[in-house]
């Protein structure tokens, strides 16, 4: 779970740049789960989720005001073991 804050309302997109098997770098397009929600300082209350995002895909939600948000990344059964990932969060 990755908390972050936004300073005003607007769309929030989470792009999965890469998800790779650390033991097999050629396996670099592993589907993972990504959720976007609100952060209360302890946990992420999910608002929108996609249980199978592949690199090059995104998930978009809307912030209705300034506040604390969060992105949650999780295994949906495709991860072979240790996996790295890179996200890009865009607020506009």
N, C-alpha and C positions, 0 to 999 in steps of 0.2 A: 504494500500500500504506500502510495506516494502523495502526501498532502501538499497543497499549494494554495495560493490566494490570488484572487482577482480584485481589481480596484473599481470595477463597474460592471454593469450588465453587458451581455453579449453572448454570442455563440462561443463554445469551447469545443475544439476538435482535438482528439488524441490520435496521432498517427503512429502505427507500428512500423518503424524503420527496418529493424532486423530482429530475428529470433533465430539463434544458432545453437547447435549441439556443440559443446566445447570439446568433445572427443572426436567429432567428425565435422570439420568446418564446411564441407560441401553440403551438409544438411542445414541450410540456412534460411529455410522458409517454413518453419514449424508453426502451425496454428496454435494460438493461445487465447485465453479468455481475458477480456479487458472490460472494466466497469468504470463509470464516471459517477461521482456522487458528491455529497456534502460531508465535510469533515467537522466533527464536534470536539476535536482535541484528543479523542481516544479511539474512535472508530469511524469507518466510512459508511454512510447510509447511501446505498446504491440507488441511483435515479434511472440510469440507462446502462445496458450491458449488451455485450456481444460475446457469446461463448466460443466463437471460432473466427478470430481475426488473423489474417495472414499478412506478412510484410507487404507494404504498399497500400494497405487498407486503413480505414480510419473509423472512429466512432465519434459522433457529434451530439452534444447536448446544449443547453442554454442556461447561462447564469442570469437570474432575474435581478440580481443586485450584487454589490461588492460583497465578498465573503470568502470563506475557506472551503475549498473543494478538495477532491481526492481522486486519484486514479488507482484502481486495484488491478493487478495482473495475477493470473492464476492458471494452473495446469488444468486442461480439460481432457487429459488422457493421451495426448500426443507427444509429450516430452519424454525423450529417451533417458534422461538423467539430468546432469548439470547442463543448464541452458543459460545463455546470455541473451539479453534483449535491449533494444534501444527504442525509446519513445520520444516523440516530439509533441508538445502540448502548445496549441495555438489558441489564443483568446482574441476575438475580434468583434 
